[in-house]
């Protein structure tokens, strides 16, 4: 099966570089036109999956280079770039444009642009090899010349006269020579038959020579963008219409724009709105002499971009271009309106692929569904793949691994595996470990595990980086009815479905919620991922009710006024009489990506430039509040300052310095003030509230809970004991072999803190926990753990260490012996006759 042809848009930029667009204060018309075209080309470079081709035509140049140029026609029009893909060379070429030094006809330039688009279609279709517009040489030209039209009409009239004369002559012969007619008919038939046999090879050879003369006059033309089918055609015209133009080709150019469905976009200065149809009729342009014959100026005299009044030629050209653009569904706009759109890089409009599976509700109820990504986080595009100036060259990417030593010793790739830092411990993970850890054998599916109230799935539980719209499979009417019933049932009951989703084989399953969405445009289910328990962090915040009760009514009203003044949903009404949102996510562009593209453009066009440019003003303006909000906010702010006066908190600043152990002297030169608690650090200021002892930071959690007012010591010790046993069980897991040292150290620190606090408060809590630990060690033969415990003197708390303990020294020493050691000691204490009896056995 042959590859499917790519589709794209064919665009020809027609730019005026004549003397009139260069003469004036900066920025001149030519400068602004180059800026607009550069921004337009940048958007095409950074657009994803863009196959558009762009060509450039200049008019007003000193020379002439276009396929339609003849003696005296289509002069001062130059094709500087054929229809090819957009690259940085095209932008550099536009930035290097200079004043042409002459004056050209913008209608001629538009005709050349149409010729370029038609040439591309003829070449890509493969029907003919384009060697010039044949219509211009066969009498029905796209842009016929007036003298040629007169000559063709004279030949036609002469032919009609000759035909009438011959017709009357044969009628005369038919009447007076009726009998002779039959005889002559037979004779002439015989003669015509032999003449046709004799002349047919000559006629065929003559036609072949004529065809070759049409196709072999020039070298074959090969399209630089082979295989591209033009889906749309567009001509972008940059001109102020100050040059003279000929209206004799107007109708033909307009008809060709309509026939080829080519849009005409005119970008230039502010167009005159007061130039109405009456003025247009009175000031019709003539030929290329500038349109003489007008009798009075227009009602108002608009100004040109250089501050001078617009001429009649300019206003007539604007009116003519506006009419042409309206007939071909085009657009006419000024530089300001165009740059407001061109300065931002366009967002990706690609459609996501369908995710087809079944929605399983139980074992027997299955609904065929299709999922499409509705909202997705847009990552920064990767630029790991580049091409050289010669795109035919193959680009290879090589990578190597080196040790961090003086010689930078290279390590073979097959000897390198992945590793991850768990705290300060480097955990190696081979490819086999990764495959067993992340791969799932479940097929693609989405199954409902249950239903719950929508209020239970709050906004902070809606995670993930995308929103999936779930619809019934296309063309499946029973599935559409079943899914519609489920959607309306969930909407009426205000409930959601909790589901288990597997994107594809070798992907881990994810939990999510299906929310019903019923609008006037349709209905669907929205799937949003839900977090697991270890991903949710519980934060406790103090209540504000007590502070709210102290506020006065005027203070509450001032805060309400601030909220009303900064509301963004009342920006205005759209065509459907609905309130528009100021920062609508569907329209708001990411300023990070916009600045990223600007930086890439800067580096591409100026490879030797140092430093990174600051964000452009139009990028910073993206997230600025609207002017309406800023004005309203300023009015309300004055009332807030009066009702809630702010004072300098000097004590807070001193407190902050004391946190970092900086001593302050008294103002009267007395003794130094006492330090705040030395255990308080800057890290404590950003840590979350501790509610229980966790395995991540057990010692810190244990000590934090004990320092609070009226702590429950027995409950806190029970939590510490459970964490210590969990750490010991972690040492028994084979997957934690690489983290054994870290876990062992954490376990010993837990026991040390547990024993130290119990010795001073209640030794019985630690002494009652230690037998459970010994039992687990003995059961799993973890003698190494017990040896570490003995080396650290972490045994039972004796009466010598704490008067509250009832454990003696001998009992504590006996407790430290494991089962094998106790049995050996018992055998050593047996009498001699008992040893002899055992020997006999």
VOGU-3710 file (C-alpha; in Angstrom, 3 decimals, decimal comma):
1> xxxxxxxxxx> 0,000/0,000/0,000  1,562/3,330/-1,000  2,158/5,867/1,788  -0,590/8,374/2,345  0,229/11,799/0,926  0,857/14,544/3,443  -1,497/17,488/3,508  -0,514/21,043/4,263  -1,164/24,636/3,432  0,456/26,477/0,555
11> xxxxxxxxxx> 1,249/30,076/1,478  2,881/32,783/-0,637  4,019/35,955/1,123  3,881/38,964/-1,223  5,843/41,925/0,163  6,193/45,476/-1,082  9,830/46,679/-1,034  9,395/49,772/-3,196  10,677/53,252/-2,501  7,474/54,438/-0,851
21> xxxxxxxxxx> 7,516/51,826/1,944  11,095/52,687/2,891  10,892/56,481/2,989  9,739/57,689/6,377  10,480/57,640/10,101  11,401/54,426/11,859  9,886/51,969/12,083  9,144/52,118/8,393  6,499/50,073/6,685  9,128/47,649/5,406
31> xxxxxxxxxx> 10,510/47,158/8,929  7,118/46,309/10,375  6,336/44,036/7,433  9,565/42,115/8,030  8,714/41,779/11,737  5,267/40,428/10,918  6,547/37,954/8,356  9,327/36,820/10,731  6,809/36,147/13,490  4,633/34,277/11,020
41> xxxxxxxxxx> 7,531/32,039/9,944  8,543/31,392/13,564  5,049/30,103/14,311  5,357/27,669/11,417  8,752/26,393/12,626  7,543/25,616/16,149  4,147/24,255/15,122  3,942/20,511/15,678  3,396/18,227/12,689  3,316/21,209/10,376
51> xxxxxxxxxx> 3,811/20,387/6,687  2,979/23,844/5,319  5,094/25,294/2,534  5,821/28,993/2,170  7,121/31,026/-0,770  8,129/34,688/-1,003  7,468/37,198/-3,791  8,782/40,766/-3,755  7,510/43,634/-5,869  9,103/47,038/-6,243
61> xxxxxxxxxx> 12,530/45,510/-6,885  15,020/46,943/-9,318  15,211/43,649/-11,222  12,643/41,187/-12,539  12,613/37,417/-11,965  9,266/35,643/-12,270  7,790/33,045/-14,640  5,224/35,454/-16,109  7,650/38,212/-17,029  7,512/39,348/-20,666
71> xxxxxxxxxx> 8,495/42,516/-22,461  6,773/45,291/-20,558  4,590/42,998/-18,393  5,050/41,775/-14,818  8,096/43,963/-14,346  9,816/44,662/-10,985  8,376/41,457/-9,482  10,847/38,912/-8,146  10,400/35,390/-6,728  13,033/35,061/-3,985
81> xxxxxxxxxx> 11,862/31,763/-2,502  9,906/28,917/-4,035  7,253/26,944/-2,134  9,302/24,915/0,364  9,195/24,065/4,043  9,964/26,778/6,569  13,429/26,830/8,173  15,779/29,323/9,802  17,217/30,221/6,411  13,834/31,638/5,421
91> xxxxxxxxxx> 13,808/33,902/8,483  17,371/35,063/7,841  16,407/35,792/4,251  13,476/37,952/5,355  15,571/39,857/7,884  18,148/40,611/5,181  15,622/42,260/2,827  16,403/45,820/1,756  14,623/48,513/-0,184  14,101/47,526/-3,817
101> xxxxxxxxxx> 14,574/50,985/-5,291  11,643/50,878/-7,698  7,856/50,661/-7,797  5,824/47,577/-8,639  2,231/46,580/-9,304  0,739/44,609/-6,395  -1,809/42,989/-8,730  1,066/41,651/-10,838  2,677/40,242/-7,687  -0,579/38,532/-6,653
111> xxxxxxxxxx> -0,820/37,022/-10,119  2,723/35,634/-9,794  1,788/34,153/-6,394  -1,219/32,426/-7,956  1,081/31,109/-10,650  3,415/29,612/-8,000  0,534/27,816/-6,288  -0,815/26,479/-9,575  2,649/25,349/-10,616  3,063/23,360/-7,405
121> xxxxxxxxxx> -0,272/21,604/-7,868  0,527/20,671/-11,475  3,923/19,254/-10,525  2,654/17,332/-7,498  -0,279/15,864/-9,411  2,150/14,233/-11,843  -0,104/14,943/-14,820  2,249/17,386/-16,510  5,631/18,907/-15,976  5,084/22,592/-15,458
131> xxxxxxxxxx> 6,984/24,796/-17,885  5,035/27,993/-17,594  1,384/28,871/-17,454  0,046/27,361/-20,713  -3,150/29,339/-20,430  -1,213/32,484/-21,216  -0,133/31,107/-24,573  -3,390/29,568/-25,780  -5,678/32,585/-25,951  -7,513/32,164/-22,609
141> xxxxxxxxxx> -4,835/33,543/-20,336  -5,175/34,057/-16,604  -4,147/37,667/-17,103  -4,786/38,606/-20,770  -3,372/41,799/-22,169  -5,643/44,327/-23,820  -3,808/44,450/-27,198  -3,873/40,643/-27,436  -7,575/40,630/-26,646  -8,258/43,055/-29,508
151> xxxxxxxxxx> -6,186/40,957/-31,925  -7,965/37,730/-31,019  -11,385/39,392/-31,465  -10,454/40,620/-35,029  -9,358/37,156/-36,131  -12,564/35,723/-34,791  -14,738/38,201/-36,712  -12,763/37,573/-39,912  -13,302/33,852/-39,494  -17,063/34,362/-39,065
161> xxxxxxxxxx> -17,246/36,423/-42,286  -15,323/33,789/-44,198  -17,575/31,034/-42,911  -20,757/32,900/-43,972  -19,337/33,557/-47,428  -18,473/29,908/-47,957  -21,885/28,819/-46,678  -23,725/31,073/-49,174  -21,444/29,927/-51,923  -22,251/26,241/-51,338
171> xxxxxxxxxx> -25,967/27,018/-51,151  -25,694/28,734/-54,520  -23,973/25,727/-55,999  -26,519/23,408/-54,471  -29,446/25,271/-56,104  -28,058/25,707/-59,612  -26,000/22,546/-59,933  -28,195/19,962/-58,269  -27,484/17,161/-60,683  -23,820/17,982/-60,867
181> xxxxxxxxxx> -23,710/17,930/-57,050  -24,223/14,158/-56,787  -21,515/13,488/-59,282  -19,060/15,819/-57,565  -19,908/14,363/-54,166  -18,828/10,909/-55,175  -15,674/12,216/-56,803  -14,658/14,367/-53,853  -15,311/11,502/-51,416  -12,816/9,323/-53,234
191> xxxxxxxxxx> -10,240/12,105/-53,283  -10,719/12,944/-49,560  -10,259/9,329/-48,524  -6,884/9,028/-50,266  -5,763/12,417/-48,976  -6,514/11,428/-45,389  -4,441/8,271/-45,764  -1,587/10,260/-47,209  -1,557/13,208/-44,699  -2,335/11,511/-41,317
201> xxxxxxxxxx> 1,336/10,623/-40,541  2,393/14,190/-41,271  -0,335/15,652/-39,063  0,574/13,337/-36,220  4,238/14,257/-36,464  3,376/17,942/-36,497  1,263/17,648/-33,327  4,041/15,757/-31,558  6,510/18,478/-32,390  4,107/21,097/-31,055
211> xxxxxxxxxx> 3,723/19,207/-27,779  7,462/18,823/-27,358  7,965/22,512/-27,953  5,671/23,221/-25,034  7,311/20,858/-22,560  10,986/20,895/-23,459  11,723/24,579/-23,673  13,227/24,625/-20,149  14,869/22,217/-17,725  12,530/19,946/-15,703
221> xxxxxxxxxx> 11,329/21,472/-12,459  11,363/19,295/-9,333  9,261/20,271/-6,331  11,243/20,672/-3,115  8,293/19,341/-1,097  7,402/16,251/-3,106  4,298/14,326/-2,103  2,558/17,246/-0,373  -1,068/17,827/-1,225  -2,224/21,387/-0,717
231> xxxxxxxxxx> -5,252/21,344/1,533  -5,529/25,132/1,641  -4,027/27,983/-0,360  -3,321/31,439/0,950  -1,657/34,637/-0,267  -0,462/37,119/2,369  0,010/40,629/0,947  2,141/43,250/2,751  1,726/46,663/1,133  0,553/50,209/1,813
241> xxxxxxxxxx> -0,850/50,485/-1,766  1,220/53,586/-2,435  2,444/52,235/-5,770  0,541/52,559/-9,021  -1,378/49,532/-10,259  -3,281/48,476/-13,339  -6,915/47,480/-12,940  -7,056/45,756/-16,320  -6,121/42,440/-14,657  -8,379/42,882/-11,655
251> xxxxxxxxxx> -11,281/40,714/-12,864  -9,038/37,873/-13,999  -7,093/37,795/-10,714  -10,300/37,917/-8,715  -11,817/35,073/-10,750  -8,702/32,941/-10,336  -8,769/33,512/-6,554  -12,349/32,249/-6,453  -11,781/29,303/-8,799  -8,683/28,060/-6,972
261> xxxxxxxxxx> -10,241/28,730/-3,525  -7,246/30,826/-2,515  -7,644/33,155/0,456  -6,210/36,651/0,243  -4,915/38,119/3,509  -3,902/41,797/3,354  -1,729/43,168/6,165  -0,896/46,836/6,114  -1,605/50,173/7,762  -4,901/51,273/9,188
271> xxxxxxxxxx> -7,493/51,081/6,407  -9,701/54,083/5,857  -13,227/53,474/7,105  -14,707/56,665/5,608  -13,901/55,695/2,032  -17,413/54,572/1,092  -18,832/53,278/-2,165  -19,647/56,775/-3,423  -16,035/57,840/-2,974  -14,908/54,650/-4,624
281> xxxxxxxxxx> -17,017/55,280/-7,713  -15,776/58,843/-7,967  -12,119/57,905/-7,594  -11,771/54,760/-9,646  -8,128/54,137/-10,571  -7,183/54,219/-14,165  -4,308/52,371/-15,712  -0,843/52,388/-14,250  -0,704/56,166/-14,519  -2,165/56,487/-11,006
291> xxxxxxxxxx> -5,889/56,765/-11,732  -6,349/60,273/-13,119  -9,737/61,802/-13,648  -10,968/62,307/-10,088  -12,703/65,583/-9,387  -12,864/65,936/-5,575  -11,132/64,488/-2,539  -12,867/62,007/-0,244  -14,944/63,164/2,674  -12,124/62,609/5,157
301> xxxxxxxxxx> -8,442/62,391/4,423  -6,966/59,521/6,511  -3,295/59,481/7,362  -0,703/57,052/6,098  1,805/55,187/8,295  4,390/57,964/7,746  2,037/60,694/8,971  1,158/62,010/5,522  -2,313/62,032/4,029  -3,231/59,000/1,963
311> xxxxxxxxxx> -3,397/59,473/-1,766  -6,351/58,550/-3,921  -4,339/55,648/-5,367  -3,824/54,246/-1,887  -7,482/54,495/-0,930  -8,556/52,978/-4,244  -6,089/50,112/-3,789  -7,336/49,489/-0,259  -10,929/49,404/-1,451  -10,055/47,062/-4,306
321> xxxxxxxxxx> -8,078/44,710/-2,041  -10,874/44,716/0,536  -13,382/43,730/-2,142  -11,144/40,940/-3,418  -10,524/39,617/0,117  -14,266/39,593/0,852  -15,045/37,595/-2,301  -12,494/34,864/-1,495  -13,227/34,665/2,252  -10,042/36,535/3,046
331> xxxxxxxxxx> -8,990/39,003/5,707  -7,857/42,614/5,860  -6,113/43,852/9,001  -3,518/46,325/10,231  -0,074/45,584/11,637  -1,267/46,060/15,207  -4,080/43,531/14,828  -1,827/41,075/13,017  1,033/41,261/15,533  -1,403/40,709/18,403
341> xxxxxxxxxx> -1,866/37,202/16,980  1,506/36,546/15,338  3,655/37,358/18,381  2,298/34,306/20,205  3,260/30,841/19,070  0,225/28,829/18,120  -0,871/25,945/20,280  -1,006/22,385/19,070  -4,381/21,434/17,574  -3,624/17,788/17,048
351> xxxxxxxxxx> -6,330/15,294/17,929  -5,503/12,452/20,263  -5,835/8,831/19,285  -8,853/6,839/20,396  -8,387/4,583/23,419  -10,817/1,731/22,800  -11,743/-0,743/25,500  -14,777/-1,909/27,506  -16,216/-0,475/30,701  -16,732/-3,510/32,941
361> xxxxxxxxxx> -19,405/-3,272/35,632  -19,302/-6,650/37,269  -18,569/-9,838/35,372  -21,466/-9,761/32,892  -22,107/-6,071/32,111  -19,648/-4,627/29,579  -20,022/-1,383/27,575  -17,747/-0,726/24,558  -16,231/2,725/25,096  -13,759/5,133/23,494
371> xxxxxxxxxx> -11,552/7,480/25,457  -10,044/10,728/24,199  -7,703/13,020/26,088  -9,596/16,218/26,854  -7,007/18,031/28,993  -3,327/17,153/29,166  -0,248/18,844/30,551  1,879/20,171/27,693  5,559/19,345/28,241  8,417/21,312/26,749
381> xxxxxxxxxx> 9,198/19,773/23,344  12,357/17,728/23,093  15,105/19,018/20,802  17,347/15,949/20,884  16,937/15,361/17,150  18,497/17,928/14,831  19,375/18,101/11,154  22,361/19,604/9,455  22,228/22,063/6,573  22,091/19,045/4,286
391> xxxxxxxxxx> 18,931/17,214/5,322  19,930/14,079/3,431  22,746/13,327/5,878  22,137/10,686/8,528  22,467/11,927/12,100  23,867/9,447/14,609  23,808/9,877/18,376  26,489/8,312/20,560  26,722/8,023/24,345  29,378/6,770/26,730
401> xxxxxxxxxx> 29,723/6,213/30,480  32,753/7,242/32,548  33,893/6,863/36,125  34,307/9,970/38,254  38,055/9,569/38,628  41,034/11,537/37,386  41,329/9,557/34,164  37,584/9,528/33,436  37,744/5,782/32,830  35,164/4,645/30,308
411> xxxxxxxxxx> 32,806/1,846/31,363  31,207/-0,487/28,788  27,514/0,042/28,390  26,659/-3,585/29,158  28,216/-3,196/32,602  26,027/-0,221/33,560  22,675/-0,521/35,351  20,303/2,083/36,712  20,491/3,295/40,271  18,274/5,452/42,458
421> xxxxxxxxxx> 18,980/7,403/45,621  16,876/6,414/48,625  17,867/9,156/50,996  21,665/8,965/50,963  21,785/5,307/49,925  22,295/4,397/46,277  19,983/1,521/45,360  20,981/-0,379/42,171  18,174/-1,657/39,928  18,880/-3,961/37,010
431> xxxxxxxxxx> 16,706/-4,260/33,940  15,205/-7,468/35,312  14,270/-5,720/38,549  12,671/-2,868/36,663  10,672/-5,239/34,453  9,343/-7,140/37,468  8,643/-3,960/39,383  6,719/-1,917/36,818  5,333/-4,312/34,232  1,813/-5,650/34,525
441> xxxxxxxxxx> 0,290/-8,536/32,628  -3,225/-7,068/32,786  -4,757/-6,273/29,388  -6,173/-2,885/28,448  -9,283/-2,377/30,532  -11,404/-0,073/32,682  -13,454/-1,758/35,399  -15,786/-0,231/37,964  -14,919/-1,173/41,548  -17,786/0,746/43,146
451> xxxxxxxxxx> -19,760/3,977/43,397  -19,545/6,820/45,905  -20,913/10,289/46,473  -19,318/13,026/44,392  -18,729/15,134/47,502  -16,308/12,521/48,828  -13,962/12,989/45,851  -12,779/16,491/46,603  -10,682/18,689/44,367  -7,394/18,020/46,161
461> xxxxxxxxxx> -7,811/14,290/45,442  -8,031/14,794/41,674  -4,490/14,129/40,493  -2,791/12,973/37,302  -1,726/14,998/34,292  -4,733/14,464/32,032  -8,522/14,294/31,869  -9,986/11,504/29,749  -13,385/11,905/28,077  -15,127/8,518/27,940
471> xxxxxxxxxx> -17,811/8,059/25,268  -19,618/5,154/23,701  -17,910/3,381/20,826  -18,748/4,982/17,495  -21,547/3,256/15,589  -22,602/1,081/18,562  -26,168/2,116/19,371  -26,729/-0,312/22,290  -23,499/0,879/23,915  -24,613/4,513/23,509
481> xxxxxxxxxx> -27,952/3,814/25,215  -26,326/1,894/28,069  -23,673/4,538/28,702  -26,256/7,332/28,489  -28,346/5,599/31,161  -25,284/5,304/33,399  -24,358/8,985/32,884  -27,825/10,257/33,741  -28,109/7,944/36,753  -24,826/9,254/38,170
491> xxxxxxxxxx> -25,855/12,855/37,487  -29,253/12,476/39,158  -27,834/10,732/42,221  -24,796/13,062/42,380  -22,403/10,132/42,471  -19,208/9,040/40,727  -17,798/5,673/39,732  -14,447/4,531/41,158  -12,593/2,615/38,442  -9,416/0,665/37,850
501> xxxxxxxxxx> -7,784/1,584/34,562  -4,984/-0,215/32,729  -3,805/1,832/29,755  -2,175/-1,094/27,991  -0,260/-4,272/28,677  2,993/-3,729/30,617  1,465/-0,642/32,297  0,626/-0,433/35,969  -3,054/-0,042/36,872  -4,313/3,315/38,124
511> xxxxxxxxxx> -7,334/4,239/40,155  -9,629/6,984/38,969  -13,115/8,442/39,202  -15,686/8,801/36,428  -17,639/12,067/36,697  -20,856/12,536/34,665  -20,795/15,481/32,261  -24,079/16,500/30,631  -24,155/19,676/28,518  -26,218/21,048/25,658
521> xxxxxxxxxx> -23,561/19,817/23,222  -23,525/16,218/24,437  -22,795/13,901/27,330  -19,828/11,841/28,438  -17,894/10,611/31,470  -14,737/12,382/32,622  -12,055/10,109/34,065  -9,634/11,741/36,543  -6,882/9,850/38,326  -7,041/9,437/42,114
531> xxxxxxxxxx> -4,076/9,190/44,497  -3,083/6,300/46,755  -2,853/6,686/50,527  0,924/7,190/50,617  0,570/10,063/48,155  -1,762/12,064/50,389  -0,148/14,302/53,027  -2,380/15,318/55,930  -1,902/18,907/57,004  -3,628/20,362/60,070
541> xxxxxxxxxx> -4,454/24,061/60,056  -5,804/26,137/62,929  -9,406/27,235/62,732  -10,208/30,810/61,705  -13,655/30,920/63,270  -12,417/32,673/66,399  -10,761/35,380/64,325  -13,819/35,789/62,110  -15,983/36,404/65,168  -13,805/39,361/66,135
551> xxxxxxxxxx> -14,213/41,114/62,751  -16,588/44,038/62,426  -19,251/44,218/59,769  -17,483/46,989/57,882  -14,293/44,914/57,816  -16,171/41,929/56,389  -17,834/44,172/53,803  -14,431/45,527/52,752  -13,108/42,021/52,132  -16,276/41,141/50,187
561> xxxxxxxxxx> -15,763/44,236/48,058  -12,211/43,154/47,315  -13,421/39,739/46,138  -16,138/41,288/43,980  -13,683/43,751/42,448  -11,218/40,989/41,512  -13,786/38,572/40,054  -12,652/37,383/36,629  -15,871/35,736/35,449  -17,582/39,080/34,675
571> xxxxxxxxxx> -15,265/40,199/31,899  -18,091/40,587/29,409  -20,640/38,702/27,392  -19,965/36,680/24,281  -22,192/36,022/21,311  -24,276/33,510/23,318  -24,938/36,073/26,108  -22,745/34,148/28,511  -20,137/35,610/30,799  -16,615/35,262/29,453
581> xxxxxxxxxx> -13,780/34,188/31,694  -10,677/36,374/31,661  -8,155/33,588/32,221  -9,970/30,863/30,321  -7,695/27,771/30,273  -8,870/26,965/26,760  -7,481/30,270/25,466  -4,656/31,124/27,875  -1,194/30,372/26,473  1,648/29,042/28,601
591> xxxxxxxxxx> 4,166/31,898/29,089  6,893/29,379/29,830  6,590/27,818/26,366  6,324/31,247/24,734  9,579/32,407/26,335  11,193/29,048/25,558  10,462/29,454/21,845  11,813/33,008/21,915  15,068/31,783/23,464  15,423/29,092/20,794
601> xxxxxxxxxx> 14,826/31,675/18,080  17,459/33,944/19,585  20,039/31,155/19,750  19,254/29,945/16,228  19,540/33,371/14,602  22,433/34,609/16,779  24,606/31,569/17,565  27,489/33,636/18,966  25,426/35,844/21,246  26,049/35,456/24,971
611> xxxxxxxxxx> 23,401/35,527/27,673  19,671/34,927/27,626  17,218/37,669/26,847  14,594/38,732/29,335  10,967/37,719/28,717  9,272/39,945/26,176  6,655/42,428/27,456  3,822/40,645/25,658  4,762/37,421/27,486  4,784/39,107/30,885
621> xxxxxxxxxx> 1,401/40,597/30,043  -0,182/37,130/29,754  -0,593/36,682/33,511  -1,170/40,319/34,396  -4,606/41,160/35,856  -6,954/42,947/33,455  -7,083/46,720/33,545  -10,604/46,587/34,939  -9,447/44,475/37,876  -6,414/46,657/38,546
631> xxxxxxxxxx> -8,512/49,796/38,699  -11,123/48,249/40,993  -8,438/46,731/43,172  -6,809/50,148/43,657  -10,081/51,680/44,837  -10,757/48,931/47,390  -7,149/48,823/48,616  -7,450/52,256/50,242  -10,325/51,081/52,442  -8,421/47,937/53,401
641> xxxxxxxxxx> -5,389/49,948/54,470  -7,549/52,022/56,806  -9,428/49,075/58,301  -6,416/46,764/58,576  -3,375/48,935/59,295  -0,012/47,172/59,145  2,794/47,810/61,599  6,447/46,844/61,514  6,880/43,599/63,469  10,332/44,145/64,974
651> xxxxxxxxxx> 9,925/41,335/67,518  9,292/38,873/64,709  12,544/39,886/63,054  14,491/39,371/66,272  12,794/36,034/66,759  13,850/35,010/63,281  17,453/35,908/64,036  17,352/33,881/67,256  16,213/30,852/65,299  19,617/30,850/63,634
661> xxxxxxxxxx> 21,340/31,186/67,059  22,224/34,867/66,835  22,331/36,469/70,269  20,841/39,937/70,761  21,973/42,349/73,406  19,496/44,292/75,461  18,842/47,834/74,358  20,131/49,182/77,666  23,457/47,378/77,277  22,621/44,790/79,935
671> xxxxxxxxxx> 23,101/41,073/79,850  22,530/39,026/76,748  19,108/37,621/76,208  18,629/33,904/76,575  18,664/31,853/73,408  15,597/30,184/72,063  15,544/26,377/71,983  18,753/25,248/70,285  17,029/22,231/68,736  14,905/24,517/66,552
681> xxxxxxxxxx> 16,305/24,810/63,034  15,311/26,380/59,742  14,141/22,991/58,499  11,596/22,828/61,328  9,860/25,876/59,891  8,797/24,080/56,702  8,104/20,565/58,012  4,559/19,277/58,176  2,701/18,699/61,434  3,616/15,406/63,153
691> xxxxxxxxxx> 0,612/13,346/64,245  2,172/9,876/64,721  5,478/8,013/64,606  6,344/7,041/61,026  9,051/4,798/59,610  10,484/7,636/57,521  11,695/9,756/60,486  10,836/7,714/63,600  13,243/9,372/66,040  12,199/12,892/65,004
701> xxxxxxxxxx> 8,503/12,027/65,229  8,975/10,300/68,601  10,789/13,254/70,158  8,377/15,801/68,646  5,351/14,053/70,125  6,984/13,810/73,553  7,723/17,560/73,636  4,104/18,546/73,272  1,906/19,521/76,162  0,516/16,523/78,139
711> xxxxxxxxxx> 1,757/13,733/75,846  0,403/10,192/76,190  3,715/8,445/76,885  2,409/4,868/76,772  0,640/5,399/73,421  3,670/7,092/71,903  5,900/4,215/73,080  3,526/1,682/71,536  3,830/3,515/68,195  7,615/3,507/68,514
721> xxxxxxxxxx> 7,593/-0,229/69,254  5,465/-0,973/66,173  7,842/1,038/63,963  10,858/-0,819/65,383  9,269/-4,199/64,672  8,353/-3,017/61,145  11,974/-2,037/60,516  13,106/-5,477/61,713  10,640/-7,115/59,351  12,043/-4,918/56,575
731> xxxxxxxxxx> 15,436/-6,505/57,066  13,881/-9,903/56,338  12,588/-8,802/52,876  14,874/-9,947/50,009  14,147/-6,804/47,975  15,654/-4,620/50,704  19,082/-6,209/50,625  20,632/-3,039/49,233  19,153/-0,947/52,064  20,043/-3,287/54,971
741> xxxxxxxxxx> 22,721/-1,042/56,451  20,459/2,002/56,388  17,558/0,073/57,958  19,822/-1,426/60,655  21,124/2,006/61,602  17,595/3,429/61,764  16,476/0,506/63,992  19,328/1,028/66,453  18,593/4,762/66,622  14,950/3,993/67,395
751> xxxxxxxxxx> 15,887/1,599/70,228  18,399/4,077/71,639  15,862/6,935/71,751  13,149/4,602/73,076  15,387/3,281/75,902  16,733/6,717/76,861  13,292/8,323/77,253  11,839/5,268/79,022  14,667/5,178/81,548  13,758/8,627/82,866
761> xxxxxxxxxx> 9,946/8,322/82,606  8,736/4,692/82,772  11,245/1,814/82,262  8,444/-0,740/82,157  7,394/0,357/78,652  10,794/-0,465/77,167  11,307/-3,644/79,238  7,889/-4,976/78,183  8,648/-4,289/74,494  12,080/-5,926/74,382
771> xxxxxxxxxx> 10,807/-9,573/74,771  8,658/-9,137/71,633  11,711/-7,958/69,749  13,771/-10,913/71,052  11,093/-13,371/70,005  11,074/-12,028/66,437  14,888/-12,083/66,281  15,009/-15,678/67,510  12,232/-16,786/65,181  14,045/-15,499/62,065
781> xxxxxxxxxx> 17,612/-16,171/63,325  18,645/-12,530/63,145  21,651/-12,975/65,430  23,443/-10,020/63,823  20,711/-7,678/64,996  20,963/-8,998/68,530  24,744/-8,625/68,546  24,378/-4,985/67,489  21,859/-4,535/70,288  24,299/-5,941/72,862
791> xxxxxxxxxx> 27,191/-3,834/71,553  25,089/-0,703/71,942  24,030/-1,661/75,514  20,383/-1,582/74,529  19,231/-4,386/76,824  16,752/-4,236/79,681  16,792/-1,170/81,922  18,104/-2,360/85,325  17,421/-1,029/88,793  20,898/0,451/88,876
801> xxxxxxxxxx> 20,018/2,712/85,937  16,565/3,708/87,145  14,998/3,371/90,594  11,665/2,708/88,877  12,935/-0,540/87,347  12,640/-3,906/89,094  15,055/-5,790/86,790  18,316/-6,918/88,353  21,737/-7,019/86,727  21,899/-10,844/86,466
811> xxxxxxxxxx> 18,404/-10,994/84,977  19,354/-8,394/82,390  22,521/-10,278/81,466  20,605/-13,553/81,145  18,044/-11,868/78,919  20,744/-10,897/76,441  21,573/-14,555/75,808  19,795/-16,145/72,886  18,450/-19,729/72,981  21,684/-21,466/71,891
821> xxxxxxxxxx> 23,846/-19,530/74,333  21,486/-20,291/77,260  21,496/-24,003/76,442  25,302/-24,070/76,351  25,480/-22,348/79,726  23,015/-24,862/81,221  25,073/-27,804/79,949  28,217/-26,335/81,520  26,546/-26,211/84,968  25,536/-29,924/84,975
831> xxxxxxxxxx> 27,389/-32,374/87,425  29,995/-34,909/86,249  27,761/-37,975/86,591  25,249/-36,348/84,389  27,978/-35,844/81,766  28,885/-39,525/82,000  25,266/-40,534/81,512  25,058/-38,453/78,428  28,265/-39,971/77,100  26,787/-43,456/77,529
841> x> 23,773/-42,471/75,558
//
